Every structure is written in structure tokens, then in C-alpha cells.
Amino acid sequence: MQSHFPSRRDFMIGLGAILAAPPRLHAATPELLEGAAFGTHWQITGPEGADLGTLRPSLDALFQDIDSEMSPWRTDSVISHFNASASGLSVSEEMIGVAQAALHLARQSEGAFDPTVGPLVARWGFGPIERGGSPDWRSLSAQGSRLSKSQGDLTLDLCGIAKGRALDRAVELAQGAGLDNVLFDLGGELRALGRHPEGRDWRLAIEHPNPLQPPAAHLNLPAGLAVATSGLSAQSYILNGRTWGHIIDPKRAEPVQGALRSVTVLASDAMTADGWATALFAAGDDAGPALARANDIAALFLYESGTALRRVETGGIGEVLT
């Protein structure tokens, strides 16, 4: 039975390539392939006649394999068995690679991205890892084929990075099938393979934090690049006049607070964009942009400022924004 990763990205409008395009685009008839995975929706957009349907069996098998390994929502997944173990277990090369990427990002972000915050996420009403010790990513190790922990009650949650990895692998499948001009959207994370059939970059709309408002910006997604967004509207609730979101500030052990409403990251691969979007939002109002500049991350920060919206850009993302 397939469960899901919690949806951490809900801001990017997958059909922005159509919504933001000039009228002549409507003369074209893009081919679409759609499905469901990880409790969310995926879609491939390509040129007419691309025969995208041939990808479906391979994509379904890929997403099922990733779900069976890395979904904390499944009690029978590999990551759930790891969390229940005393010291760790042997896992696949793929899972070792994703865990190593998560730990590398934890180091780069000075702990803003912490793959051991699962119990805190659950404590605030957003995740399935209800039992476990205090977050401590430094007590995890991923070497060879062994995923280990030095504290028996430590847990691992790869949801902040695994969906991006799934998107990258899906794009690899498309490349292997000979497709060279498609846009892949997995739960609001997008990656461009080639260019739009009209020969231009794919065009996307970045949603305003207030869903009643028009898009906050438009973005031209160059060939080969990926984009991901983290923010409050994906999962949040209001209690006593305060908004509580699903992204945890590891230093304060509570949901991120402040005026920051979303962070959109552009990167060479979806796993990197996915992880950094989470890390930069978790870092908060001031530390987020500082962290992005220190690591040369192309990011767009959107802040609530009274009735207006304030933008902060880092890493040259302004070159692809319109």
C-alpha cells in the first residue's frame, strides 16, 4: 500500500507555463501525462506526439520503490524500520546517497536543515514520527551500505529532500526514453528537460502567499534546472491568532515564526532545490537570506509586509524572474 510524503511545496503553479505565456501559445496543443505519488500529483508536459504514456509503468515503479524506502508514513518502509532500530541497519545504495545528501545539507546550512526533527514535526501536528528523541543530525552516519545512529531513539525523516530526488530520477527516466523537451512537475517541484516546444524557456508562475492575489512573480526555467518552494500555505493552521506551519526551526524547537511566507530556490537538480528551500525557510527572516548569500543559492524570499509583499532576491535569481 502506497502512503505519502507530506507535501512541503504547494506554491509553484505547474501549469504556469501556460498561464504566463503569450496568447500564441494556445495555438499549440501540449501533451500531458499525469498521475499520483507520495500523496500528491505529478504531471509531465511535452510537445504533441511525444508519446509520454510509455513512461507510466516505469514512473509508477520508480515512485513505488522510493515510497517503500523513504516514506515515514508507512510502517513497513525501510526508514520506519531504521527509526525503530537500536543502532541502524543496512540499506540500499540509493537511500545511502539521499541520507548523505541530507547530512551534507545539514552541515552546509548549520543545522537549519535537520533530518532528525521528525518527532518535533509530529508534536506540532504535521508528521507521523510520534516517538523519538531530541533532534541531533550529528549522531547519524551513512557510510558504505550502513545507515547508523549513535542514539537508539534518534529518528530520520527525509521528506525535505526525497521528493526532489524522486523528481530527478523521473527526469532521468524521461531522458533514457529519448525525451528532450519536457517539463516535469512533482507536487509543485519542477524540473525542465530541454525547452518549451516553441523554443523558449518554460514559464512558471510563483503563487502569492495570499491565494486571492495574482502571482507574486513569474520565472523562466532554463533547460536542465529545477525549482522548489517552501512556505506556510502548504501545511499550516491558525491558533490564538498565530500561524503555525509545518517547517520547524531546529534551534527553537517550534514552527518558524516571522514575516517570511515562502522561499523559492533555483538549482541544477531538484533534490538540491528541495532541500535548500526547506533550509532557507527554516533559517527564518534574516538568517535565511544570509545563508543563501553565503552559499550562493539562487532564491526568492517573499515576506508579508502589512498589506504588501516584500521580495528579497539572492544568488542571481533575478535574472530569470519577470
One Martini backbone bead per residue (centre of mass of N, CA, C, O) as a GRO file, in nm:
protein
  322
    1MET     BB    1   0.095   0.037   0.024
    2GLN     BB    2   0.056   0.367  -0.048
    3SER     BB    3   0.175   0.655   0.063
    4HIS     BB    4   0.327   0.957   0.207
    5PHE     BB    5   0.453   1.258   0.162
    6PRO     BB    6   0.462   1.549   0.278
    7SER     BB    7   0.361   1.852   0.166
    8ARG     BB    8   0.609   2.121   0.103
    9ARG     BB    9   0.486   2.204  -0.187
   10ASP     BB   10   0.237   2.467  -0.312
   11PHE     BB   11   0.321   2.726  -0.500
   12MET     BB   12   0.367   2.605  -0.766
   13ILE     BB   13   0.251   2.640  -1.094
   14GLY     BB   14   0.251   2.400  -1.328
   15LEU     BB   15   0.075   2.579  -1.551
   16GLY     BB   16   0.248   2.843  -1.596
   17ALA     BB   17   0.337   2.794  -1.888
   18ILE     BB   18   0.045   2.886  -1.976
   19LEU     BB   19  -0.049   3.132  -1.801
   20ALA     BB   20   0.227   3.314  -1.886
   21ALA     BB   21   0.163   3.312  -2.177
   22PRO     BB   22   0.114   3.393  -2.472
   23PRO     BB   23  -0.146   3.352  -2.689
   24ARG     BB   24   0.006   3.167  -2.904
   25LEU     BB   25   0.024   2.908  -2.728
   26HIS     BB   26  -0.278   2.809  -2.776
   27ALA     BB   27  -0.212   2.675  -3.056
   28ALA     BB   28  -0.098   2.471  -2.891
   29THR     BB   29  -0.075   2.102  -2.800
   30PRO     BB   30  -0.004   1.973  -2.526
   31GLU     BB   31   0.128   1.701  -2.370
   32LEU     BB   32  -0.009   1.481  -2.114
   33LEU     BB   33   0.105   1.341  -1.793
   34GLU     BB   34  -0.059   1.171  -1.519
   35GLY     BB   35  -0.040   1.143  -1.146
   36ALA     BB   36   0.034   0.954  -0.841
   37ALA     BB   37   0.241   1.052  -0.547
   38PHE     BB   38   0.302   1.096  -0.219
   39GLY     BB   39   0.015   1.247  -0.195
   40THR     BB   40   0.037   1.353  -0.494
   41HIS     BB   41   0.104   1.530  -0.796
   42TRP     BB   42   0.178   1.452  -1.141
   43GLN     BB   43   0.349   1.614  -1.436
   44ILE     BB   44   0.378   1.601  -1.793
   45THR     BB   45   0.515   1.826  -2.039
   46GLY     BB   46   0.475   1.817  -2.398
   47PRO     BB   47   0.486   1.755  -2.709
   48GLU     BB   48   0.323   1.672  -2.963
   49GLY     BB   49   0.387   1.322  -2.994
   50ALA     BB   50   0.571   1.207  -2.745
   51ASP     BB   51   0.458   0.958  -2.592
   52LEU     BB   52   0.434   0.957  -2.262
   53GLY     BB   53   0.287   0.685  -2.176
   54THR     BB   54   0.547   0.497  -2.172
   55LEU     BB   55   0.636   0.595  -1.871
   56ARG     BB   56   0.439   0.494  -1.651
   57PRO     BB   57   0.549   0.221  -1.545
   58SER     BB   58   0.827   0.335  -1.452
   59LEU     BB   59   0.721   0.554  -1.261
   60ASP     BB   60   0.554   0.381  -1.072
   61ALA     BB   61   0.794   0.204  -0.980
   62LEU     BB   62   0.975   0.427  -0.871
   63PHE     BB   63   0.780   0.552  -0.659
   64GLN     BB   64   0.739   0.290  -0.501
   65ASP     BB   65   1.031   0.247  -0.412
   66ILE     BB   66   1.069   0.514  -0.260
   67ASP     BB   67   0.833   0.479  -0.065
   68SER     BB   68   0.937   0.203   0.064
   69GLU     BB   69   1.192   0.355   0.187
   70MET     BB   70   1.111   0.693   0.268
   71SER     BB   71   0.835   0.658   0.419
   72PRO     BB   72   0.704   0.749   0.738
   73TRP     BB   73   0.396   0.656   0.676
   74ARG     BB   74   0.529   0.372   0.671
   75THR     BB   75   0.575   0.087   0.862
   76ASP     BB   76   0.732  -0.083   0.611
   77SER     BB   77   0.959   0.093   0.581
   78VAL     BB   78   1.288   0.151   0.600
   79ILE     BB   79   1.280   0.408   0.779
   80SER     BB   80   1.102   0.281   1.001
   81HIS     BB   81   1.304   0.060   1.077
   82PHE     BB   82   1.525   0.250   1.158
   83ASN     BB   83   1.369   0.406   1.382
   84ALA     BB   84   1.325   0.123   1.549
   85SER     BB   85   1.610   0.097   1.590
   86ALA     BB   86   1.911   0.102   1.780
   87SER     BB   87   2.159   0.152   1.526
   88GLY     BB   88   2.056   0.024   1.255
   89LEU     BB   89   2.107  -0.041   0.891
   90SER     BB   90   2.086  -0.187   0.592
   91VAL     BB   91   2.097  -0.025   0.273
   92SER     BB   92   2.068   0.127  -0.002
   93GLU     BB   93   2.240   0.322  -0.216
   94GLU     BB   94   2.019   0.533  -0.249
   95MET     BB   95   1.970   0.595   0.055
   96ILE     BB   96   2.253   0.679   0.120
   97GLY     BB   97   2.264   0.922  -0.074
   98VAL     BB   98   2.032   1.084   0.055
   99ALA     BB   99   2.147   1.094   0.342
  100GLN     BB  100   2.409   1.239   0.265
  101ALA     BB  101   2.271   1.491   0.153
  102ALA     BB  102   2.131   1.571   0.417
  103LEU     BB  103   2.393   1.601   0.589
  104HIS     BB  104   2.530   1.809   0.411
  105LEU     BB  105   2.307   2.024   0.444
  106ALA     BB  106   2.327   2.049   0.748
  107ARG     BB  107   2.612   2.164   0.742
  108GLN     BB  108   2.573   2.406   0.546
  109SER     BB  109   2.315   2.517   0.730
  110GLU     BB  110   2.370   2.485   1.038
  111GLY     BB  111   2.089   2.307   1.095
  112ALA     BB  112   1.835   2.407   0.943
  113PHE     BB  113   1.874   2.134   0.825
  114ASP     BB  114   1.690   1.856   0.984
  115PRO     BB  115   1.647   1.497   0.967
  116THR     BB  116   1.554   1.480   1.306
  117VAL     BB  117   1.252   1.642   1.341
  118GLY     BB  118   1.002   1.454   1.337
  119PRO     BB  119   0.887   1.472   1.634
  120LEU     BB  120   0.829   1.779   1.613
  121VAL     BB  121   0.634   1.773   1.380
  122ALA     BB  122   0.427   1.595   1.532
  123ARG     BB  123   0.384   1.777   1.784
  124TRP     BB  124   0.255   2.007   1.572
  125GLY     BB  125   0.064   1.824   1.362
  126PHE     BB  126   0.236   1.695   1.075
  127GLY     BB  127   0.346   1.402   1.161
  128PRO     BB  128   0.435   1.040   1.212
  129ILE     BB  129   0.679   1.083   1.427
  130GLU     BB  130   0.596   1.031   1.759
  131ARG     BB  131   0.871   0.888   1.821
  132GLY     BB  132   1.154   1.033   1.993
  133GLY     BB  133   1.419   1.214   2.005
  134SER     BB  134   1.625   1.452   1.992
  135PRO     BB  135   1.769   1.644   1.781
  136ASP     BB  136   2.071   1.492   1.594
  137TRP     BB  137   2.248   1.477   1.310
  138ARG     BB  138   2.541   1.400   1.422
  139SER     BB  139   2.426   1.092   1.499
  140LEU     BB  140   2.462   1.036   1.201
  141SER     BB  141   2.524   0.767   0.948
  142ALA     BB  142   2.654   0.724   0.593
  143GLN     BB  143   2.809   0.414   0.517
  144GLY     BB  144   2.810   0.247   0.254
  145SER     BB  145   2.540   0.028   0.372
  146ARG     BB  146   2.523   0.210   0.640
  147LEU     BB  147   2.271   0.312   0.871
  148SER     BB  148   2.341   0.523   1.150
  149LYS     BB  149   2.320   0.541   1.521
  150SER     BB  150   2.407   0.665   1.855
  151GLN     BB  151   2.091   0.683   1.908
  152GLY     BB  152   1.816   0.487   1.964
  153ASP     BB  153   1.586   0.742   1.942
  154LEU     BB  154   1.659   0.817   1.666
  155THR     BB  155   1.544   0.995   1.376
  156LEU     BB  156   1.439   0.980   1.024
  157ASP     BB  157   1.373   1.254   0.777
  158LEU     BB  158   1.340   1.285   0.406
  159CYS     BB  159   1.109   1.486   0.304
  160GLY     BB  160   1.302   1.748   0.235
  161ILE     BB  161   1.444   1.557  -0.030
  162ALA     BB  162   1.306   1.303  -0.174
  163LYS     BB  163   1.125   1.438  -0.391
  164GLY     BB  164   1.357   1.556  -0.552
  165ARG     BB  165   1.487   1.285  -0.619
  166ALA     BB  166   1.244   1.169  -0.770
  167LEU     BB  167   1.250   1.382  -0.993
  168ASP     BB  168   1.533   1.323  -1.103
  169ARG     BB  169   1.471   1.025  -1.180
  170ALA     BB  170   1.240   1.087  -1.373
  171VAL     BB  171   1.412   1.248  -1.572
  172GLU     BB  172   1.602   1.014  -1.641
  173LEU     BB  173   1.384   0.844  -1.773
  174ALA     BB  174   1.315   1.044  -1.997
  175GLN     BB  175   1.594   1.048  -2.122
  176GLY     BB  176   1.606   0.735  -2.178
  177ALA     BB  177   1.343   0.775  -2.379
  178GLY     BB  178   1.422   1.048  -2.559
  179LEU     BB  179   1.352   1.298  -2.402
  180ASP     BB  180   1.408   1.678  -2.453
  181ASN     BB  181   1.101   1.838  -2.406
  182VAL     BB  182   1.023   1.879  -2.071
  183LEU     BB  183   0.788   1.914  -1.796
  184PHE     BB  184   0.831   1.845  -1.446
  185ASP     BB  185   0.575   1.773  -1.195
  186LEU     BB  186   0.618   1.735  -0.830
  187GLY     BB  187   0.428   1.877  -0.609
  188GLY     BB  188   0.562   2.172  -0.720
  189GLU     BB  189   0.809   2.047  -0.841
  190LEU     BB  190   1.053   2.152  -1.091
  191ARG     BB  191   1.174   2.026  -1.420
  192ALA     BB  192   1.380   2.091  -1.697
  193LEU     BB  193   1.373   1.941  -2.028
  194GLY     BB  194   1.473   2.162  -2.197
  195ARG     BB  195   1.225   2.305  -2.403
  196HIS     BB  196   0.993   2.458  -2.533
  197PRO     BB  197   0.840   2.400  -2.833
  198GLU     BB  198   0.901   2.719  -2.910
  199GLY     BB  199   1.217   2.761  -2.789
  200ARG     BB  200   1.171   2.829  -2.495
  201ASP     BB  201   1.132   2.879  -2.192
  202TRP     BB  202   0.990   2.791  -1.922
  203ARG     BB  203   0.684   2.910  -1.764
  204LEU     BB  204   0.628   3.042  -1.434
  205ALA     BB  205   0.429   3.059  -1.140
  206ILE     BB  206   0.434   3.245  -0.837
  207GLU     BB  207   0.271   3.229  -0.563
  208HIS     BB  208   0.086   3.390  -0.358
  209PRO     BB  209   0.027   3.371  -0.024
  210ASN     BB  210  -0.236   3.491  -0.132
  211PRO     BB  211  -0.475   3.323  -0.316
  212LEU     BB  212  -0.632   3.602  -0.408
  213GLN     BB  213  -0.378   3.667  -0.553
  214PRO     BB  214  -0.167   3.722  -0.773
  215PRO     BB  215   0.114   3.654  -0.882
  216ALA     BB  216   0.433   3.739  -0.759
  217ALA     BB  217   0.570   3.577  -1.004
  218HIS     BB  218   0.791   3.507  -1.277
  219LEU     BB  219   0.952   3.215  -1.439
  220ASN     BB  220   1.240   3.118  -1.612
  221LEU     BB  221   1.316   2.782  -1.701
  222PRO     BB  222   1.590   2.643  -1.761
  223ALA     BB  223   1.759   2.408  -1.890
  224GLY     BB  224   1.798   2.157  -1.630
  225LEU     BB  225   1.638   2.296  -1.416
  226ALA     BB  226   1.523   2.368  -1.078
  227VAL     BB  227   1.221   2.405  -0.863
  228ALA     BB  228   1.144   2.523  -0.523
  229THR     BB  229   0.896   2.543  -0.248
  230SER     BB  230   0.862   2.708   0.068
  231GLY     BB  231   0.581   2.723   0.314
  232LEU     BB  232   0.281   2.788   0.476
  233SER     BB  233   0.035   2.692   0.279
  234ALA     BB  234   0.076   2.387   0.270
  235GLN     BB  235   0.112   2.375   0.608
  236SER     BB  236  -0.139   2.505   0.831
  237TYR     BB  237  -0.233   2.693   1.134
  238ILE     BB  238  -0.468   2.868   1.348
  239LEU     BB  239  -0.374   2.995   1.682
  240ASN     BB  240  -0.441   3.260   1.855
  241GLY     BB  241  -0.348   3.437   1.590
  242ARG     BB  242  -0.140   3.206   1.502
  243THR     BB  243   0.090   3.077   1.277
  244TRP     BB  244   0.134   2.723   1.204
  245GLY     BB  245   0.391   2.538   1.072
  246HIS     BB  246   0.580   2.255   0.937
  247ILE     BB  247   0.836   2.422   0.973
  248ILE     BB  248   1.125   2.378   1.159
  249ASP     BB  249   1.301   2.528   1.420
  250PRO     BB  250   1.564   2.376   1.567
  251LYS     BB  251   1.649   2.594   1.783
  252ARG     BB  252   1.332   2.628   1.897
  253ALA     BB  253   1.136   2.381   1.860
  254GLU     BB  254   0.957   2.530   1.628
  255PRO     BB  255   0.783   2.696   1.432
  256VAL     BB  256   0.821   2.923   1.212
  257GLN     BB  257   0.875   3.270   1.256
  258GLY     BB  258   0.732   3.557   1.096
  259ALA     BB  259   0.727   3.717   0.766
  260LEU     BB  260   0.784   3.468   0.625
  261ARG     BB  261   0.623   3.275   0.345
  262SER     BB  262   0.853   3.220   0.116
  263VAL     BB  263   1.073   2.985  -0.075
  264THR     BB  264   1.259   3.005  -0.378
  265VAL     BB  265   1.452   2.756  -0.564
  266LEU     BB  266   1.738   2.745  -0.774
  267ALA     BB  267   1.870   2.451  -0.951
  268SER     BB  268   2.035   2.173  -1.097
  269ASP     BB  269   1.850   2.018  -0.887
  270ALA     BB  270   1.583   1.903  -0.699
  271MET     BB  271   1.718   1.820  -0.433
  272THR     BB  272   1.851   2.091  -0.380
  273ALA     BB  273   1.601   2.271  -0.393
  274ASP     BB  274   1.440   2.129  -0.175
  275GLY     BB  275   1.639   2.153   0.067
  276TRP     BB  276   1.690   2.468   0.056
  277ALA     BB  277   1.403   2.562   0.095
  278THR     BB  278   1.383   2.452   0.379
  279ALA     BB  279   1.635   2.580   0.511
  280LEU     BB  280   1.566   2.885   0.455
  281PHE     BB  281   1.300   2.889   0.606
  282ALA     BB  282   1.409   2.783   0.882
  283ALA     BB  283   1.608   3.028   0.930
  284GLY     BB  284   1.453   3.285   0.837
  285ASP     BB  285   1.432   3.616   0.782
  286ASP     BB  286   1.756   3.675   0.807
  287ALA     BB  287   1.920   3.401   0.784
  288GLY     BB  288   1.829   3.307   0.510
  289PRO     BB  289   1.969   3.513   0.315
  290ALA     BB  290   2.251   3.477   0.437
  291LEU     BB  291   2.276   3.176   0.364
  292ALA     BB  292   2.239   3.209   0.060
  293ARG     BB  293   2.485   3.395   0.014
  294ALA     BB  294   2.705   3.203   0.137
  295ASN     BB  295   2.598   2.965  -0.093
  296ASP     BB  296   2.491   3.068  -0.365
  297ILE     BB  297   2.169   3.098  -0.366
  298ALA     BB  298   1.890   3.084  -0.566
  299ALA     BB  299   1.650   3.319  -0.428
  300LEU     BB  300   1.304   3.371  -0.319
  301PHE     BB  301   1.172   3.606  -0.090
  302LEU     BB  302   0.862   3.619   0.095
  303TYR     BB  303   0.696   3.898   0.256
  304GLU     BB  304   0.506   4.020   0.501
  305SER     BB  305   0.382   4.377   0.458
  306GLY     BB  306   0.110   4.405   0.552
  307THR     BB  307  -0.047   4.455   0.240
  308ALA     BB  308   0.221   4.366   0.136
  309LEU     BB  309   0.509   4.255  -0.067
  310ARG     BB  310   0.827   4.130   0.003
  311ARG     BB  311   1.144   4.119  -0.168
  312VAL     BB  312   1.415   3.871  -0.186
  313GLU     BB  313   1.729   3.839  -0.357
  314THR     BB  314   1.943   3.563  -0.464
  315GLY     BB  315   2.189   3.437  -0.673
  316GLY     BB  316   2.048   3.553  -0.952
  317ILE     BB  317   1.731   3.512  -0.982
  318GLY     BB  318   1.655   3.781  -1.134
  319GLU     BB  319   1.730   3.669  -1.429
  320VAL     BB  320   1.440   3.477  -1.427
  321LEU     BB  321   1.261   3.711  -1.357
  322THR     BB  322   0.921   3.888  -1.431
   0.00000   0.00000   0.00000
